[in-house]
Amino acid sequence: MDERPPRHSDGRHSGGRRSDGRRSDGSPRRRGGIVRNFLLVTAIGASAFLVAGFVYGDPRILGLLDVRIGPGGLQPGAAQPGAEQSGTPEPGTAERSGRSAEAPPPGLEEAEAPLGTPEAPVMGSDSYGFLAVNGDGTPVGYSPCRPLHYVVNAELVPAGAQQLVPDAIDTISRATGIRFIYDAATTEQPSAQRDPYQPDAYGDRWAPLLIAWTTPEVAPQLKGKVIGTGGSTHYSFDDGPKTFVTGSLELDALQITEDLRQPDGKLYATAVILHELSHVMGLEHVDDPRQLMYPEIGSPEGLAAGDLNGLYELSKAQCRKDL
């Protein structure tokens, strides 16, 4: 096996609350704000930076965590079923209906029960952690009762790597029971300030998960040895339970192109994508080097027992017709 310098994983998440407000008809509004937490893991340790602010509208938490590779590479998989984007609403539709202009109508595609059944881990393990938890200690995850749509900016995807993301998504779907739906290719660029609701771009729904093959110039969090970042945005009412509604995942196309030239390159790149998708689902880094959620990828063996048990716990998130 070849030896390569380790790649790094970095993380951020945001969430918060806003001052309060009621609609003109006296009914309560959705409340929230943003808190960002940026975590950069280096070869010798980690530093955390917390910035808090207030945003009129929704309480959200955006988690972005990245990964580093030791020796290694990537692997292809089956494409996800396609789905057309919903239509773009007329300007001012949200305001005229009396609901918040910063969130779509609730309950879109939300079923009465989970859409899939996660595969139970073969081996128990508590080597996992969560990006965010609710007041009762339950982890914040995606609703298992609605599909998670995603789009891909593949303008810089390395040659031969087009199927790597769909294959990793299939693995995560089996582990969580979440049903992913591929919407389309996109030209949207990653942004640390990405709005979870973009009706002009994606219609009157939560924006789909954005997966982008990009560069450090576009996504500065990829600078240095960081090879990927990923995380999600959560929404809640007042101090109620939080649920992820969308997310983003950035992959350093140049670094992965270089890694793909190495032995086992596709296996290592797959490990990177699985690591970042696990952040998107809600998993945090762990200090157990046997797990894929360790900040440094030392081998391309994929999800380990702790990772699988953590994803299984995230599959138990509640359905949210109110979001």
N, C-alpha and C positions, 0 to 999 in steps of 0.2 A: 504494500500500500504506500502511496506517495505521502510525503510530509509537506504540509502547507502551513503557513502562519494562521493562527486562529482568527476567525471572523467574529465580530462582536454583535451583541444584542442590546438594543436601546429601547427605552420605554417611556411613554407619556400617557397620562389619561386626564380627562377633564370632566367636570361635573359641577354642580353648585345649585344655587337657588336665587330667586329674585325677590324683590321687596313685596309685593302682593298686588293684587289688583282684582277688580271685578269687572265684568262686562257691563255695558250700559244697561242691560236688562237686570242687573243685580246678581246674576249667576256667577259662581266662582270660575276663575280662569285657571289654566294650567300654569304652574309656576316653575321657575328654575333659574339656572345660571350656569356658569362654566368655571371649572377649576382644572387647571392643567398640571400634570405631574410629569416631568421629564426625567427619565432615568437612563444614564449612559453607562454601560458596563464596559470596562476596559479589561485588559489582560490581567491587571493587578487588583481590580476592585470596582466599586460602584459609587456614584454620586447622585444624589437626588435633588432636584430643584422644583419647588412648588410655587406656582403663580396663581393667585385667585382673583376672580373678577366677577362682575354681575352682568347678566344678559337678560334683556326683557323677553320673556317667553318661556322657554322650557328648561327643566333641570336636566342636564346631560353630563355624561362622562365619556370622554374620548380617550381610549387607551391605545397607545402605540408602543410596541415593544419589538426590539430587533434581535437579531441573532448573529453569532460569529461562527465561522467554520474553522475547524482544525485542518485535518486532511479531508478532501472529498468532493462530491458532485451532485446528480439529478435524474428523474425518470418520468416517462409519459403515461397518459391514461385516457379513459373514455370521455368524450365531450358530454356536457350536460344538456338536457332538453332546452330548447329555446322558448322564449315567451316575448310577445310584443309589449312595448312600453305602453302605459296608459296615456290617454290624451292629455294635452296641456290645457289647464283651465283658463277661462277668460280672466284677464287682470281684474283684481278686486273681488273675485268670487269668495275668498275666505272672509274678507271684511264684511261683505254684504250678508253672509250667512250668520254672522254674529260670533263665529269661532275665532280662535287665535290664528293670525296670519303666519305663524311660525311653526305650525304643525298641520298635517293633513287630517281629513276626516278619520275618525277612529274605526278600527275593526276591519280594515280592508284585507280580504282573503283569510281572515281569522276563522278557523274551524272550531267545532265544539270539543275536539280531542286532538292530541298530537298526531301529526301527519305521518310520522315514522316511528319505528321502535329501535332504539340504540342496541348495539351488540353489548351484552354484559361482559365486563372484563374477565378473562380467564383466571387472573391472579389478583388478589387484593393488594393494595398499597396505599399509603397515605403521603407519598412523596409528590404532592401537588399543592398549588396555592391558587388564589383567585385575584383577579385585578380589582374587583369591587364586590362588596357584600352588602346586603340589606340590613336594616336594623335588627332583624331577628337572626342574623348570622348566615342566612341562605345566600348562595352566590348569585351575582347578577349574570343573567344569560339572555339568549334570544327566546322568544316565544316558540315552543315546539309546535304550535297549532297553526302557524302560517309559514309559507315558504320564504326563504331568504334569497332575494334576487341579487344578481351580481352582474357587473359589466367589467370588461377588460380593456385597458389601454395597452395594446400589443405592438405599438409602433416600433419599439426597440427590442422586441422579444428575440433572444438568440436563435440562430438557425437550429432547427431540430428540437426546440424546446416548447413548441406550441401546445403540446398535450400535457405538460408538467402540471399546470394549475388545475385542469379538470381532474386529473388523476388524484392529486392531493385532496381536492374537494370531495371526491368520492370516498376517500378514506375517512375524512372528518365527518362526512354525512353518516357513514356507518357507525362511527363512534358516538355520535350525538343524537342521531335520529332526525336531525334538521334536514329538511328538504331544500336543496339549492336549485335555483332556476337561473340559467344563463340568459340574459336579456339580449345583449348585443355587444359589438365592439364599441368603444367610446374614444373620444379625443380629450375627455376631461383629464386635467393634470392633478396630481396630488397636491393637497394644501393642508397645512397645520390648522387652518381655520375653516375647514370644509363644513358647509351647512348641511345638516342631516335632512333638510326639507328643501328641495329645489324644483318647484313646480314648473318653472319655465323649461328646465332641462329634462325632467323625468315624469312630469305629470303630477296629479294630486295624490301623492303617496310619499312614504319615506324614500329618500334617495337609495338606490341600490348600493350594495357593497362595491367599492371601487378597488380593483386590483390593477396596479400599474407597473409595467416594466419601465424603469426610469433611471435617472442619474443623480448624483449628489448636487449638481447645479440646480436641478428642479426641486429635489427633496433634500435639503441640507442635512437632515438627520442621518443620511446615508454616508456622510463624509468619514474619511478614515477607513477603518477596517469593518465598519458596519455594512452588512450585506443585505439586510432587509428590516422592515418595520411593519407592524400591524396592530390593529386595535379597533375598538368599537365605541359608539356613542350611545349613552343610555338616556331614557326619558322616564319621568315619573310625574305624579300629581302631588304637589305639596311635599309632605314628608312620607308619602306612600312608597310602596316597593318600586324599584327601578327595573327596567327591562331594556336591553340593547335593541336599537331600531335600525342601525346601519353601521358601517365601518369602512376602513380602508386598509390596504396592504400595498407596500411599496417594495420592489425588488430592484437591486442594483444590477442593471442589465450588463454593464461592462465587467463587473467582478464575476458574475455568473457565467458570462461568455468565456472568461479566462478559466474558470473552474471546470467548465465542460470539456476543456482540452485535456484534463488530467484523468488518470485512471479512476474509475468509479465516480466520475464527475456528475452523471445524472442522478446517482443515488444521493450524493451530498446536496445537490440543488433541491431534490425532492424533500430532503430533511429540512432545509431552510424554509421551504414553502409550508410544510406541515407545522413547523415551529410557529411561523407567523400566523397561519390560520388558527392555531390553538390560542394565540393571543386574541385574535378576532373573536373567538368563541368565549373568551373570558379567563383563560389561564395566565397566571403570573409565572415569572422565573422561579426556579427552585435551586437549592444548593446541593442537590444530589446529582453528581456527574453521570449517573446511569440513565437519567431521564432526558428526553429530547428537549424538555423545557429548561434544562441547564443553559445558562447564557452562552455557552460555547459548545459548538457541535464538534465532538471528537470522533464520532463514527456515524455512518449512514444507516443505522439499524432501524430507524423509524420510531414510532410511538412506543414507549416502554410502559410498564405496568402502572406507574404513578400517573403518567400522562393520560392513559386510557381511563383510569379511575376518576381523575379530575374531570375529563370530558363527560363521563357518564353522570357525574353529579350535576354538571351544567345542563344535562338533558332534562332534568327534573324541574326546570323553570316553569312558572305558571303561564297559562294562556292569558292573553291580554286583549279582550275585545274593546277595552276602553282606550287603547292606544292606536 
